[in-house]
Amino acid sequence: MVGENIMEQITRLKQQPGGGLVLFGGADIASTFMRLDLIDEYRLFVHPVVLGGGTPLFPPSDERAKLTLVEARTFDSVVVHVRYQRADEGR
């Protein structure tokens, strides 16, 4: 569980052996990780439902995220899974 000093804790976890980390959560925690530049890959499942409100997944930003599409799949002719990696992955 990550509490205080998210940047330090996630950086430490990313350096440990065993593969990548997965963040499950809503727009609030995702926007915190985006703001801290902690996300290397985005995996989004797009469901075609128009709600007209709610919390945006991507917070307003002055910087443009440079992403490369790695994979796109359609499930049941309705849900689309897209996977993007940061274009500057070699950082």
C-alpha positions in Angstrom: 0.0 0.0 0.0 1.3 3.5 -0.9 0.6 6.3 1.5 2.8 9.3 2.0 5.6 10.3 -0.4 4.1 8.5 -3.4 7.0 9.4 -5.7 9.7 7.9 -3.5 7.7 4.7 -2.7 6.8 4.0 -6.4 10.3 4.7 -7.6 11.6 2.2 -5.0 9.0 -0.4 -6.0 9.8 -0.1 -9.7 13.5 -0.9 -8.9 12.6 -4.2 -7.3 12.8 -7.4 -9.3 9.6 -9.1 -10.4 8.2 -7.1 -13.2 6.0 -4.1 -13.4 3.4 -2.5 -11.2 -0.3 -2.2 -11.9 -2.4 0.6 -10.6 -6.1 -0.1 -10.1 -8.2 2.8 -9.1 -10.2 5.7 -10.3 -9.4 9.0 -12.0 -8.2 10.7 -8.8 -5.3 8.3 -8.1 -4.6 8.0 -11.8 -4.3 11.8 -12.2 -1.9 11.9 -9.2 0.3 9.3 -10.8 0.2 11.2 -14.1 1.1 14.5 -12.5 4.1 12.8 -10.8 5.1 11.2 -14.2 4.9 7.6 -12.8 3.0 5.9 -15.6 5.0 4.1 -18.3 2.1 2.3 -19.9 -1.7 2.9 -20.2 -4.1 0.1 -20.6 -7.6 1.4 -21.2 -10.9 -0.5 -21.7 -13.3 1.7 -23.5 -17.0 1.0 -23.0 -19.4 2.9 -25.3 -21.5 4.6 -22.6 -22.1 8.3 -22.6 -22.7 9.6 -19.1 -22.4 13.3 -19.6 -20.6 13.9 -16.3 -18.2 12.5 -13.7 -14.5 12.9 -13.1 -12.3 13.0 -16.2 -9.7 10.3 -16.4 -7.1 12.6 -17.7 -6.6 15.8 -15.8 -6.0 19.2 -17.5 -2.3 19.6 -18.4 -0.1 22.1 -20.2 2.1 19.3 -21.4 1.2 16.8 -24.1 1.7 13.1 -23.3 3.7 11.4 -26.1 2.3 7.9 -26.3 2.7 5.0 -28.8 -0.1 2.6 -29.5 1.1 -0.9 -28.8 -2.1 -3.0 -29.0 -5.8 -2.6 -29.7 -8.4 -5.4 -29.3 -12.2 -5.5 -29.5 -14.2 -7.7 -27.2 -17.8 -8.7 -28.0 -17.9 -6.0 -30.8 -18.4 -3.5 -28.0 -15.5 -3.0 -25.5 -12.2 -1.9 -26.9 -8.9 -2.4 -25.1 -6.1 -0.1 -26.1 -2.5 -0.2 -24.7 -0.2 2.7 -25.1 3.4 3.1 -23.9 5.3 6.3 -23.3 7.1 7.4 -26.5 10.1 8.3 -24.3 10.2 4.9 -22.7 14.0 4.9 -22.8 14.3 7.5 -20.1 
